Amino acid sequence: MPGEIVSIAIFELLPGSEAEALETTRALLAALAKGGYCRDLMYRDPNSPNLYVLVRYWKSEQARRAALEDTEVLRCYAKLAHEVRTIKVYETLEEVEL
């Protein structure tokens, strides 16, 4: 979609917090969808079941900024900080014309 901003986060669930981390992730995605900020796709590596890749399509830069001021979204991010280990984040990816 024109104007969308693609972001990718690679993370792993911390041992002992797997169920909580997935529940917090569900709450985060629900809060983001409720605010209409973005759409998300999440993938898991079948060879490393605690390794996840989240692909986020922000509607716009304005939507991304608004999400970072949403208290429900911020609460989920704060909780996730104790449940996952972030490996790599790509804040903005540009499409390559082929």
Order of alpha helices (4+ residues) and beta strands (2+ residues): beta-alpha-beta-beta-alpha-alpha-beta
